[in-house]
């Protein structure tokens, strides 16, 4: 597994022993995102506030190549069916899709969000769902420029709230401390799950709407109807779609 940090360091870990096996230190600013290539497990990508996407090989000491963005890179994601195709979301409000065999220009730039793109995830090998701090999710096909569908209902203006898809359903967090579930064929959310508000003794009089808690992460269990979600207070829920 791999992680990235506020210093820009990308670290590869041995998940069984819990020890780091390699560190890459070429990013000049905070690194937000890192992703392994499913088709080539030795290949990983990272995206940073230094407006660069760097590609790494676990058996090499330095980056293999670098993509130059025009603004901070908030997320990176490989196409799960390809060794060569990668998407990244940026503070320029766009999702950029590249064939790594030609890094001079993207295959496509998906435009439509009004604020920074915080997540880009593949729904399948041809469709990408993106999340932005404009409180919208958007569905794209890698073979066409126009947005296929916009999803609205959740609230997201400043935080990373998580995004995950099992292929047909899309789950994301919200800044009202709830998890939202969308079906990719419908623009309106299907379901919501509200986390309990955590209060100290001194905050008992605090109103629900005054709380600053938000759902911060969500992940589907592969090929199942089970997901894990967590919020900013450290509460973790295992949820089943029935």
N, C-alpha and C positions, 0 to 999 in steps of 0.2 A: 504494500500500500504506500501511498505518498501523501505528503502534506505540504502546505506553504504557509508563510508567516508574514508578519508586519515588516520584517527586515528585508524581505524579498528572497529568502532562502527556500529552496525546494528540497525536501528531505524524503528519501526512500527508506521505508521501514520493513523489517522482518516481522510480520504480524504474529508469528508464533512465539518469538522470543521477546518482542517488544523493544528491540534495539534498532537504532538507525544503521543502515548499511552504506548510505551514500548521501552526500549533500552537494547541491549545486548552488553557487552563489554568483550569478551573473546579473540578475535583475537589480536595478538601481533604486527601486522603490517597492512599496508593499505589493505582495503577490496574493491575489484574491482566489485564484482557482488553479486546480491541477487535475489532469485526467489521463488515465492509461488508455492505450489503443487495444481494443479487444482482439483484433486480428494479429497484432504484433505486440505481445505483452512486455517487450523490452523498450517500447517506445512510449513516451509520455509528453504531454504538453502543459505549459503553464502560461497564465496571463497576469499582467501586472499594471500598476499605476504608472509605470514608465512607458506605457503605450507600446509594449512589445509582447508578442506571443513567442515563446521559445520552445523548441523541440529538443528533447533529450533522449539519449539511449542509456539504459542502466549499465551497459558495459563500456561506456565512454566517460571521460572526465569533464568534457566541455559540451556545450550545446551543439546540436547537429546543424540547426538552422534557426533563423529568426524572422518573424513577420513583423513589419513595421505598421502599426496602426496610427491614426491621427489623434486619438484620445485614449484615456485610461481604458484598459481592458478589464472587464469585470468577471468574465466567465469564458471557459474554453470547453469544448466537447467534441470528441471524435465521432464520426458516423460509425455506429456499431457494426456495420456490414462492410467497412472499407478500411484499408490500411492507409489510404492517401487523403481522405476527405475530413475536413475539420471546420467547425463553426465556432465563432466567438462573438460575444456581445460586448458592446462598448458604450462609453459615456457619450458617444456621438449620436446616440438614440437608434443605432442600427445593429443588425446581425450580419456578420460577414462570413461567407462560405468559400472555402479555399480547396483547391486540389494542390496538395503539397509537392507535386511534381512540377508545378509552375507557381512559384511564390510571388512573382512580380505583380500579379493582379488577381483579385478574387473572381471566382466563378459567378458569384452573385452577391449583391448587397441588398438586404431586405430592409425597406424603410417604411415607417408607419407609427412607431412609438414616439411619444412626445417628450420622454425623458430617458435617462440612462437605462440600458438593458442589463439587468442584474443576473439573469439566467437564460441559457439556451439549452434545451434538451431535445434529443431525438425521440419522437413518438414511434417511428419506424425508420427504415433506411432512406425514405424519401421525404418525410415530414418532420419539421422542427417546431417546437412550441417555445416561445420566448416570453419572459416576464420582465416588467419594467416598473420603475417607481412612478409611472403614470396610472397605476392601479388597473392595468390591463394585461391580459395574456393574449398572444397572437399566434395563430397557426399558419405555417408557411410550407410550401412544397419546393424542394430544391431545384425543380425544373421550371419554375415560373416566378416572376417577380412579385406579383400581387399577393396580398394577404388573403388567405382562405377564410379565416374567421377570427373575430375578436371576442374574447371572453371577459365579461364584466360582472362584478358583484362584490369581490373582495376589496379590501383597502390596503394600499401599499404606496406610501409617499416618501419614505426615507430609509427603511430597513431591508436587510436581506431576509426574506420570509420563507424561502424554500420553494422548490418546484420539483415534481416527479411525475412520471407517466408510466402506465403499464401497457400502453399501446392504444387502448380505446378511451381510457379515463385519465384525467389530469388532476393532480392534487397540488394545492399551493396553500401557503400560510397567509395570514392577514393581520393587520395592525389593530384589529378588534379582538385579538386573542382567540381567533377561531381558525379552523381548517376548512377550506372550501374544496368541493369536489365538482369537476366539470366533466361532461361527456363531449368528446371532440366534435360531435355533430350538432351540438347545441351551444348557443352563445351564453345562456343563463345557467348559473350553477344548479346542480342537482341537489346537493346536500351540504350541510355545514355541521361542524362539531365544535362546540364551545368549550375551551379550557376553563377550569375554575380559577377565579382571581385569588391570588395569594396575598394575604394581608397580615401585617404584624399587629400586635395588641394596640399600638398607637394609631393604626390606620383603620380601625373598625368602622369609623364614620365615613370613610372614603367611598365615594360613589363608584359604581362599576365603570361608568364612562370616563372617569378621571384616571383610571389605571393606565400605565404606559406599557403594559405587557403585550407581547405579540408572538405569534407562532413563527419560529425561526428556522425550522428544518423539517423536511418530510421526505420519506423514502419508501417506495413500494418494495415489498418482497417479490423477487422475480417469479413470474408465472403463477401468481396467486392473488387472492383478494384481501391480503393483509398488508398493512402499511404501518410505519412507525412515524410519529410526529413529536416534535419537542417545541417548547416555548422558551421565552427569554428568562423565565424564572427557574429553568432547569427541570421542569416537569416533562416526563417522557410518557407517551401513551402508545400502546399497541392497539390498533384499530382494525376491525374486520368489516368489509363491505358485504352486506347481506341483502 
